[in-house]
Amino acid sequence: GLKYKPFVMLQKNFYKKVMNSKIIHSVRDSYTQKKLKEYGIKSINTSCVTMWHLTPDYLFNIKREKSPAAILTITDYCADEKYLLAYKEMIEIVLRNYDTVFLWLQSPSDFKIIKNLDIEDFSRINIVPPNLDSYNHILEKGVDYIGTRLHGGIR
């Protein structure tokens, strides 16, 4: 509410000053497009550049059969009660439906959230450290991706 108003005004003034009002700006998501519209700045959602290679041909070749293993992600900065309940339910569903379950900690603080969820069968989760080498190693096994991290899913 009220305590954030000065910050929002500074932010709005900053963007209006650094962005050209005579052109349409490219943004990567609808959240950013909505914010810029609120500030009076024209934009078009061209999606994140990491998605540009997801052409119909590329997508057609993604396997559609269920793997025996899955890798999960959560988003540490989405941690209100609604998200925590959804994470718990998602993880428990995956544990019931996959023989092997990995959890990639994209952010070290993801683990703080997970360990406080009281997940049934938590000991079956294989924790993957928060680095790309570890994540890529698991992806090479042909696992299914289930989670809330956009770039984790794109990778």
N, C-alpha and C positions, 0 to 999 in steps of 0.2 A: 503494500500500500503506500502510504504517505512517506515513509522514510526512504523509499527508493526513487521518489520523484526527481530530486536533484540529479541523481545518477542518470536517469533516463533522459532528462533534458540535455545533460552534457553529451551523452551518447548520440542523441539525435543531432545536436549541433555539430559534433565531430563528423558524423557521416555526411551531413549536408555540405560541410566545408570541403571534405576530401574527395567527394564523388561528384562527377560532372552531371549536372541536371539536364544537359542537352542530349545525352545519349542514354540508351537502354543498357543497363549493366547485366552481366551474366552471373547468376548465382547457382549454387549447387543443390539447394533443397528448398522446399516450400516454406519452411520455418523462416529462413533468411529472406525469402521473397516477401513474405507477409510483414516482417519487421521493416524492411526497406519501404514497402508501400505505406506503412504507418508513418514513416518519416518523410513521405512525399518524394521518394526516389523510385524512378521507373526501373524495372528489372524483368528478366525472363529466366525461368528455371531451366537450365541446360543440363542439370544433374551433375553429380560429382564426376570429375574427369576419370576416376578409376572405374566408372561404369561404362565408359564409351566403347570399350572393347566387347561388351556384352551384346553382340549382334545376334540376329535371329539364327544365323548359321552356327555361331558359337554355342548358343543356348540349346539348339537342337541336339548337339553332341554331348550334353551333360547326361550322365547315366540316370536312369529313373528307378532302378531296382534298389530296394532297401539293403543297406550294408549291415553286417553283424555288429558294427561299432559306430558310435556317434561322438562328435565333439561339440561341446556346449560353450556358449559365452553368455555373460550377463553384462550389464552396463552399470558401473559403480556409481555414476552420478545420478542414476534413476533409482533411488532407494527409499521412496516413501512406502507406506504400508501396502498400498495397492501393488506396487512393483514387487515388494518382498514376497507377498503371497503368490503372485504370478510366477516368480522365479522358483519358489519352492514347488509349486504344482508342476511346472515345466520339467524340472529336474527329476521329480519322482515319476512322472509319466515316462521320461526317457529311460530311467533305470528299470522300469517294468517292461520296456519294449526292446531293449538292446542288451546284448551279452556283455559288451565292453563299452564303458562310458568314460570319456575324457572331458576335462573342464580346462579350457585355456584361460588363464588369468591375463587378459590383455593389459590390465592395470593391477599393480600389486594390491590395491585396496579392494579389488573384487573378492579376494579371499576373506577379508574381514566380514563382508556381507554373507558369503556362503556359509562360513562356519557358525554363524548365528541363526541359521534358518531351521535347525532341528530337522534335517532331511533324513527320512527313513532310508536305510541302506547306504548312508553316506560313505562308508568304508569302501564301497565298490567304485567310487569315483577316482580316476587317475588324474591327478593334478598336473597340468602342463605349465611350466614356468612362463613368465611374461616376457618372452622374446620371440622374434620371428623364426629363428632357427628351430626352436622347439616346436612351434606351431606348424611350420612347414613339414617337419619330420612326421608329425601325426597325419597331416593332410595327405602325404604321399602314400599312406596306408589305404586310402580310398574310403575314408569314413564319411558318414552323413554329417552335415552341419546343421545345428539347431541352436538358435540364439538371437540375441538382440544387438549384436555389433555389426553395423552395416559393412564395414571393411573386412571384418572377420569372415562374413559370408561371401563377399565378393572374391576374396583371395581363394 
